[in-house]
């Protein structure tokens, strides 16, 4: 159980970690060693804008849930997609050792065209466009249908929303993408810390709260916050029905 004074400490450290990265890059900061923490993490030389504690949780989820498809909104440098694909490589290898067929994939979407710079991986398909464009939604549905046709069963689908963090945009995404997530899999809404503890304004956390008031197919999985600090408080949503 996290006590009130513990929560204050966790929230204060979260703000310190996040702001140290933001301020160092935006206004020069005051660290003589140039430590920028939150915005100076790399995965295989690619900038990755996720908390390392959350990345550890991600790999735990992949090993436990073994999704056939991960849909990611927000490609950025492609580092997180590469992290997911590399982890799925290891899960698939383990499944093959147990004589199980498993060939998962990642469909990642970004409004900006970064195809010339993102890392390549056989499991990753890059899409350019808004997550809310009708064409992109049709692409995601087609990917799911293709996997289902090949496997002869409903594929296990996980969704990560990590692009535009405004409340309105995230809520629209939630209304569209929750339908893709299959029972037992996760719908992860990134950067809910924008609302709390950072207090920056209308962020993903408010969208999640509104979504859950109108959808009883998901529950917040607080066990995924076991490392105390996370960029996604209340954002690990598991489909239960």
N, C-alpha and C positions, 0 to 999 in steps of 0.2 A: 504494500500500500504506500502511495506517495503522500506524505504529510504536507500541510500547507506551506511550512517553511522550506521543505524540500522542493516543492513546486516553484516557489519564488527563486530558489537557487538555480534550478534547471532553466527557468525562463530567462533569468539574468544572463546565464552563460550562453544560451541560445542567441540572445540579442548581441552579446559581445562577439561571438563567433561570426555571426552573419554580418554585422555592421563593420567588423574589422576588414572583411573582404570588400564590401561595397565601398566603404569610405576610402580605403587605400587606393582603389582603382579610379574612383570618381573625382576625388579632390587631393590626391597625393598622400593622404594619411600622415601619421606621425611616427611610424615604425622605422627606425634607421636601418633595419635589416630587410625591409620590404616584404614582411610577412603579410599575405593577404588571405590566408586560410580559405574561406568559403569559395573564393574565385581563383584559387591557384591549386586545384587538385587535378591530376591527370591520370587517365587510364590508358596505358600503352601509348604514351605521348600525346593523347588527345584530351583536350580540356573537358572535364566532366563536372557539371554543376549540380551535383547531388551530395548530400551529407554521407560520408563513409559509413556511418552507422546504419543509414537506410539501405545502402548498397548491400551490406551484410544481410539485412532482413530480406532483400530481394532474392538473394541466392538461396536463402532458406525456403522461401515461398516456392521457388522454381523446383527445388529438389522434392518438396512435399507434394506440390500440386501437379507437376509435370504438364503444363499447358501445351497443347498442340500448336496454338497460335497466340502470340502476344501482339496486340495492337498498341502502338505508342504514338500519342499525340505530342509532337515537339521533338524533332530530331536534333536540332542545334548542331554540335560538332559531330554527332554520330557516336560519341563515346559510350553513352548509356546503351544504345542499341547493340554496340559491339560487346559490351559487358554482358548483356542478356544473351546474345548469341553464343559467346564463349562458354557461358555457364550451361546453356542448353546443350552444347557440344559434349560437355562432361556428363550431363544427365543421360543423354542419348547413348554415350559409350557404356555407361553402367547398365542401361536397359538392354543393349545388345549382348552384354556379357551374361545377362539372364535370359537370353533367347527371346527378348521382347522387341517388337518393331516399334520404333519411336523416331520420328523425323520432324521435330518442331521447327517453327519459323517465326520471324519477327517482321511485321509490317509497320514501318515507321513513317510518320507524316510531318511535313513542315511547310509553312507558307513560303519560306525562302528556298531558292534553288541552291543547294550545297552539294550537288551530285559530284562535282569535280574534286571535292576535298574530303568527303566523308570516308571512313574506312570501309573496305569491301569485306564481305563475308557471305558465304554461300547461303546462309540462313536468312539474311536480311534482304528485304525488298524496300526500296526508298520510294516514297510518294511525295510529289510537290503539290501543295494546295492547302486550303483551309480544311481543318477537320470537319467543318460544317457544310462544306460544299456537297451538293447532291452527288456529283461525280465521284468524290472521295468516299462518301458513304456507300455508294454502289460498288466501288472497288473493294472495300472491306467485306461487304456481303458476298461478293464474288470469291474472295480469298477463302472465306469460311465455307462456302458451298463447294469449292474445288477440293478442299481438304476432306470435307464430309463425303464427297463422291469417291475419293480415293480410299479413305479408311473404311467406308461402309458403316459409319456410326457418327453420332454427333460429336464434333471436335470439342476439346476442352479449350475455352477461349478466355484469356485474361486481357484487361485493358488498363493502360496507364495514361492519365491525362496530365500533361506537363508542357502546355504551350501558353496561350493567352490566359493569364491568371485573374482576369476581371470576373466579378461575380456573375454578371449576365452571360458572358461567353461560356464559363464553366457549367453553369446551369443548363444551357442549351446543349452542351456536349453530353452532360449526364442524361438528359432526356433521350438522346439519340443512341448513345453507346452502351447504356446499361443492358439493352436488349441483346447485345452480342455476347455478354458475359454468361458463362454457363454455371450451373449450380456447383458450389464448392470452390469456384475460382474467385479471383480478386478483381475489383475495380478500384484502382489506386489513384487518388486525387493528390497530386503533388502540391507542395508549397501552401498548404493550409495554414502554415505558420505566419503567412502574410497578415491574416486576421488576428491571430493570437499565437505567440506572445509579441510579435513584432508591432502589431497595431498600425499597419500602414493604410488601412482603409478597406474598401470593398474587395475582398479576395475570394479564393476558392472555398474557404471554410464556411462562409455564408451560403454559398451555392450548395454545399454538401448538406447543411442543416435543412435548407428548404427542400432539397431532393428527398431526404429521408422522411420528412413529414408527409410526403405524398407517395412514397414507395416503400412497401414492407418486404421487398424481396432481398434486402441487404441489411447487414448489421455491421456496426463498427467493431473491428477486431483490435482491441487495445493490447492484446498480447504482442502485437507487432511493434509496440512502443516500449518494449522491455529494456531497451538501452537508455531510456529516459529522455534523451534529446533526440528529436526527429524533426525533419522539415515538414512532415505530413501528419501532425496530430489530428486524430479523428478522420484521417483520410484513407486508412486501410479498410476498405469496404469488402466484406465477403458475401457472396451471394448464397443465401440459405434456402431459397425456394424459387 
